Structures are given as C-alpha cells and as structure tokens.
C-alpha cells in the first residue's frame, strides 16, 4: 500500500511540473524575441515559424518586420493565449495588429507562429 501512495504522489508531482499549453506558448514567444534580438533569422525559420506552402529564406526576413513582430510578441507575453479544444492552436489579440497572433503545435511538440 505504501508503494501505491508513493507512485500516486510521484505521478501528481510530475503532472504539476509540466507547463500548461498556455505557458508553452508564452515560453515560445520569449524564445522568438530572443532569436530576433540575437539576429538568428535562420533559427526563426527552422524552429519557430510555420511556413506552410511558402518558401522563404533568412534573407527574406527584413529587420523592420522582425522589430514589428517583436513588439507584438512583447505585448502578447502578458496576455493569456486563447486555446482551441484540443490545445493545438492558440490565439492572442494584440493592439495594433489586424489579426491575432496565431500559434499551432507541430507534430514534434514545438509551438510555431502562423502569421
């Protein structure tokens, strides 16, 4: 019986230590801001952006657009993302943007910016 309680306690603690989907999205936003600050355009493309059918390169990412995106992300960091039912899509309304920032969860578990 003692082993059962130890196992249950361990499961509860491990579940509590996992970040929520909202926290994962907020962490992703912080990582994107850091990548922009460090000039890591290729990392943005490889890890954080859902390109869909578009084929862009690091050369296509203009600094003024990245700075604008950074402003939206910094603003969004203090807001709670609105999640869909299965926690695979998140939207965050930000002032000055005509569309919400939209993130989707990739198959590898990484959150990616759609817009």
C-alpha positions, -999 to +999 in steps of 0.1 A: +000+000+000+029+024+008+043+019-027+009+028-042+009+061-024+044+068-034+036+061-070+004+083-069+024+111-053+051+109-079+025+110-107+008+140-092+041+158-088+052+151-124+019+163-137+022+195-117+057+202-131+046+201-167+040+235-182+004+242-195-001+248-232-005+285-224+028+285-206+044+267-235+031+293-260+044+322-237+078+305-235+079+302-273+072+339-276+101+347-253+124+324-273+113+341-306+120+376-291+155+363-280+161+349-315+151+383-330+174+402-306+203+379-314+197+382-352+191+344-355+169+346-386+176+310-397+166+297-363+133+316-366+126+299-399+138+264-388+122+263-354+095+289-347+077+297-380+050+276-397+058+283-433+030+263-448+034+264-486+058+294-486+095+290-492+113+319-475+149+323-465+166+343-438+173+370-465+135+374-468+131+384-432+136+422-431+146+437-398+118+463-397+092+434-399+111+415-372+111+445-350+073+449-355+068+413-347+089+416-316+067+445-304+036+423-309+052+394-291+064+415-261+029+429-259+014+394-261+036+380-234+015+395-206-017+380-221-031+345-217-035+327-251-070+315-260-067+278-268-088+256-290-104+225-275-075+201-281-048+226-271-031+226-305-039+262-316-035+294-296-046+329-304-036+362-288-051+395-296-026+424-296-032+461-301-022+474-335-025+441-353-055+435-375-053+397-368-044+379-336-011+362-332-018+325-340+003+296-329-001+259-338+015+229-321+037+209-345+039+171-345+072+174-326+055+194-298+071+227-308+047+257-310+051+276-342+039+311-352+015+310-382+014+347-391 
